[in-house]
Amino acid sequence: MKKHKVEFLVGLFALASLAALGWLTLQAGAGSMPSGETYLIEARFANAGGLNTGSSVLLSGVTVGRVENIRMEPSDYSAIATLRILSALRLPSDSMASIKTSGLIGDKFVSLSPGAEEAFLPPGARITMTESAVDLESLIGKMAFGAVDKAKESKDQNPE
């Protein structure tokens, strides 16, 4: 009888652990947007590679919003990211938006850098001073193939 009680308690503990892990996974995946009133602004990027709907928007390392939508502007083939920002945050009109990576190959997020203008961005405004995502694969490819090309050039110049 005592053996069955221990097995039951171990099973109950395992189920509780799985439920807690599932809850934590859902919380981490959904992200936590600070509560309160929000407004929308847009940011134009030449390359928004890796940025997804729901990605965080950070200012000084603090989450101040989420990426609401990403679409392509047909007139100039740029990416327009719609950002939902807390209303308490008033961004100067010369603010800058950058796409950054958390860690070496982590998730992408938008980092805001406030400017120095006294005028503020109204809801629906577009940030045009942006810094696009860095394409890690193309950088690695340039380094790898660039090194091969340089080795070939030096061999061509100094044949033995």
KOLROKOL-560341 format. One line per field, with one value per residue (C-alpha): residue number from 1; z negated, y, x; residue in three letters. Coordinates in pm, whole numbers, padded with zeros to 5 digits. Layout:
REM KOLROKOL-560341
n: (NUM / ...)
z: (Z / ...)
y: (Y / ...)
x: (X / ...)
res: (ALA / ...)
END
This chain:
REM KOLROKOL-560341
n: (1 / 2 / 3 / 4 / 5 / 6 / 7 / 8 / 9 / 10 / 11 / 12 / 13 / 14 / 15 / 16 / 17 / 18 / 19 / 20 / 21 / 22 / 23 / 24 / 25 / 26 / 27 / 28 / 29 / 30 / 31 / 32 / 33 / 34 / 35 / 36 / 37 / 38 / 39 / 40 / 41 / 42 / 43 / 44 / 45 / 46 / 47 / 48 / 49 / 50 / 51 / 52 / 53 / 54 / 55 / 56 / 57 / 58 / 59 / 60 / 61 / 62 / 63 / 64 / 65 / 66 / 67 / 68 / 69 / 70 / 71 / 72 / 73 / 74 / 75 / 76 / 77 / 78 / 79 / 80 / 81 / 82 / 83 / 84 / 85 / 86 / 87 / 88 / 89 / 90 / 91 / 92 / 93 / 94 / 95 / 96 / 97 / 98 / 99 / 100 / 101 / 102 / 103 / 104 / 105 / 106 / 107 / 108 / 109 / 110 / 111 / 112 / 113 / 114 / 115 / 116 / 117 / 118 / 119 / 120 / 121 / 122 / 123 / 124 / 125 / 126 / 127 / 128 / 129 / 130 / 131 / 132 / 133 / 134 / 135 / 136 / 137 / 138 / 139 / 140 / 141 / 142 / 143 / 144 / 145 / 146 / 147 / 148 / 149 / 150 / 151 / 152 / 153 / 154 / 155 / 156 / 157 / 158 / 159 / 160)
z: (00000 / -00091 / 00246 / 00437 / 00237 / 00326 / 00694 / 00688 / 00532 / 00784 / 01070 / 00926 / 00896 / 01259 / 01382 / 01180 / 01324 / 01681 / 01621 / 01479 / 01775 / 02019 / 01844 / 01849 / 02219 / 02301 / 02093 / 02255 / 02606 / 02567 / 02414 / 02165 / 02305 / 02032 / 01971 / 02039 / 02324 / 02649 / 02986 / 03324 / 03509 / 03814 / 03897 / 04249 / 04288 / 04595 / 04449 / 04172 / 04200 / 03889 / 03731 / 03658 / 03554 / 03174 / 03142 / 02860 / 02890 / 02636 / 02519 / 02292 / 02251 / 02122 / 02316 / 02423 / 02701 / 02958 / 03335 / 03449 / 03823 / 04094 / 04456 / 04776 / 04926 / 05300 / 05412 / 05288 / 05178 / 04817 / 04510 / 04291 / 03932 / 03733 / 03367 / 03075 / 02812 / 02461 / 02460 / 02163 / 02390 / 02607 / 02864 / 03008 / 03382 / 03463 / 03286 / 03446 / 03471 / 03511 / 03556 / 03310 / 03213 / 02859 / 02835 / 03130 / 03311 / 03090 / 03162 / 03335 / 03166 / 03239 / 03033 / 03009 / 02957 / 02868 / 03040 / 02909 / 03087 / 02875 / 03110 / 03053 / 03296 / 03314 / 03333 / 03684 / 03764 / 03939 / 03815 / 04116 / 03937 / 03909 / 03901 / 04068 / 03953 / 04003 / 04231 / 04049 / 04328 / 04591 / 04361 / 04303 / 04677 / 04760 / 04506 / 04625 / 04998 / 04961 / 04793 / 05077 / 05339 / 05162 / 05139 / 05511 / 05595 / 05396 / 05562 / 05906 / 05825 / 05679 / 05891 / 05789)
y: (00000 / 00239 / 00172 / 00279 / 00601 / 00693 / 00614 / 00826 / 01121 / 01093 / 01086 / 01386 / 01576 / 01492 / 01615 / 01937 / 01993 / 01946 / 02184 / 02449 / 02407 / 02444 / 02759 / 02910 / 02827 / 03004 / 03309 / 03336 / 03288 / 03547 / 03803 / 04053 / 04387 / 04648 / 04737 / 05076 / 05300 / 05260 / 05428 / 05321 / 05455 / 05320 / 05266 / 05222 / 04969 / 04866 / 04513 / 04379 / 04023 / 03817 / 04071 / 03919 / 04038 / 04036 / 04113 / 04349 / 04721 / 04835 / 05173 / 05168 / 04792 / 04831 / 04685 / 04976 / 04811 / 04537 / 04503 / 04507 / 04442 / 04426 / 04499 / 04595 / 04944 / 04878 / 05221 / 05172 / 04805 / 04894 / 04718 / 04915 / 04795 / 04917 / 04954 / 04968 / 05195 / 05291 / 05628 / 05748 / 05738 / 06048 / 06008 / 06313 / 06358 / 06281 / 05944 / 05644 / 05281 / 04991 / 04619 / 04439 / 04077 / 03945 / 03737 / 03605 / 03430 / 03523 / 03686 / 04023 / 04327 / 04698 / 04930 / 05294 / 05575 / 05907 / 06219 / 06572 / 06757 / 06931 / 06824 / 06475 / 06205 / 06206 / 05876 / 05731 / 05910 / 05733 / 05707 / 05743 / 05735 / 05360 / 05096 / 04768 / 04415 / 04275 / 03970 / 03733 / 03472 / 03721 / 03857 / 03505 / 03435 / 03751 / 03664 / 03305 / 03374 / 03699 / 03507 / 03251 / 03529 / 03699 / 03370 / 03310 / 03665 / 03628 / 03292 / 03446 / 03733 / 03510 / 03189 / 02946)
x: (00000 / 00284 / 00454 / 00141 / 00121 / 00482 / 00420 / 00105 / 00291 / 00575 / 00324 / 00140 / 00469 / 00557 / 00217 / 00246 / 00597 / 00472 / 00181 / 00418 / 00654 / 00363 / 00244 / 00595 / 00631 / 00305 / 00401 / 00744 / 00604 / 00331 / 00565 / 00440 / 00335 / 00320 / -00043 / -00192 / -00300 / -00106 / -00067 / 00068 / 00371 / 00551 / 00917 / 01058 / 01340 / 01539 / 01560 / 01336 / 01468 / 01397 / 01162 / 00820 / 00478 / 00478 / 00850 / 00943 / 01007 / 01267 / 01391 / 01697 / 01649 / 01290 / 00997 / 00777 / 00579 / 00529 / 00554 / 00193 / 00240 / 00506 / 00426 / 00606 / 00575 / 00520 / 00648 / 01006 / 01013 / 01093 / 00953 / 00712 / 00684 / 00384 / 00478 / 00233 / 00392 / 00281 / 00103 / 00306 / 00613 / 00639 / 00913 / 01093 / 01038 / 01404 / 01403 / 01573 / 01456 / 01702 / 01649 / 01874 / 01933 / 01923 / 02239 / 02437 / 02153 / 01858 / 01525 / 01508 / 01358 / 01319 / 01535 / 01426 / 01676 / 01511 / 01636 / 01676 / 01393 / 01132 / 00850 / 00709 / 00594 / 00213 / 00022 / 00044 / 00371 / 00657 / 01015 / 01243 / 01578 / 01624 / 01893 / 01801 / 01868 / 02217 / 02215 / 02451 / 02450 / 02563 / 02836 / 02969 / 02949 / 03144 / 03411 / 03439 / 03439 / 03632 / 03916 / 03914 / 03927 / 04220 / 04410 / 04352 / 04466 / 04788 / 04856 / 04798 / 05036 / 05309 / 05315 / 05587)
res: (MET / LYS / LYS / HIS / LYS / VAL / GLU / PHE / LEU / VAL / GLY / LEU / PHE / ALA / LEU / ALA / SER / LEU / ALA / ALA / LEU / GLY / TRP / LEU / THR / LEU / GLN / ALA / GLY / ALA / GLY / SER / MET / PRO / SER / GLY / GLU / THR / TYR / LEU / ILE / GLU / ALA / ARG / PHE / ALA / ASN / ALA / GLY / GLY / LEU / ASN / THR / GLY / SER / SER / VAL / LEU / LEU / SER / GLY / VAL / THR / VAL / GLY / ARG / VAL / GLU / ASN / ILE / ARG / MET / GLU / PRO / SER / ASP / TYR / SER / ALA / ILE / ALA / THR / LEU / ARG / ILE / LEU / SER / ALA / LEU / ARG / LEU / PRO / SER / ASP / SER / MET / ALA / SER / ILE / LYS / THR / SER / GLY / LEU / ILE / GLY / ASP / LYS / PHE / VAL / SER / LEU / SER / PRO / GLY / ALA / GLU / GLU / ALA / PHE / LEU / PRO / PRO / GLY / ALA / ARG / ILE / THR / MET / THR / GLU / SER / ALA / VAL / ASP / LEU / GLU / SER / LEU / ILE / GLY / LYS / MET / ALA / PHE / GLY / ALA / VAL / ASP / LYS / ALA / LYS / GLU / SER / LYS / ASP / GLN / ASN / PRO / GLU)
END
